[in-house]
Amino acid sequence: MDTTGYKKGQRIEMLHMKDDPDPILPGTVGTITSVCLFNEDETILGDDRDNGSPLSVIVPIDWVRILRI
């Protein structure tokens, strides 16, 4: 059972990416394609970004918000 609050198919917006030499820019939008609980405190979100950026997001290190449609 996923208790992270993130679900495949949700739209997200990048707010802040920490400590990445080529970060996803704030305002970048994408669709979650996978949710993986990495450990007790971190969740990896795979997503298909509208701009084609290939990086995954690690929450809560990286900050995103779920877009309500």
GIRAMO-V148359 format. One record per residue. RES is the residue in three letters. OMEGA is omega in degrees with one decimal (* if undefined). Layout:
RES:OMEGA, RES:OMEGA
This chain:
MET:179.6, ASP:179.6, THR:-176.5, THR:-175.9, GLY:178.3, TYR:-178.1, LYS:175.4, LYS:179.3, GLY:177.9, GLN:174.7, ARG:179.6, ILE:175.2, GLU:177.3, MET:176.3, LEU:-176.5, HIS:174.2, MET:-174.5, LYS:169.3, ASP:175.0, ASP:-178.1, PRO:179.0, ASP:-171.3, PRO:169.9, ILE:-175.1, LEU:174.6, PRO:-179.5, GLY:178.0, THR:-175.1, VAL:177.6, GLY:-179.4, THR:179.3, ILE:177.6, THR:178.2, SER:177.9, VAL:-177.7, CYS:176.1, LEU:-175.2, PHE:174.8, ASN:-177.5, GLU:-171.5, ASP:-173.9, GLU:177.8, THR:177.1, ILE:177.0, LEU:170.1, GLY:178.9, ASP:177.8, ASP:-175.7, ARG:-179.4, ASP:-179.4, ASN:176.5, GLY:179.2, SER:-172.5, PRO:-174.9, LEU:171.6, SER:-178.4, VAL:176.3, ILE:-178.9, VAL:15.6, PRO:178.9, ILE:174.2, ASP:-176.8, TRP:175.1, VAL:171.5, ARG:177.0, ILE:178.1, LEU:177.6, ARG:-177.3, ILE:*
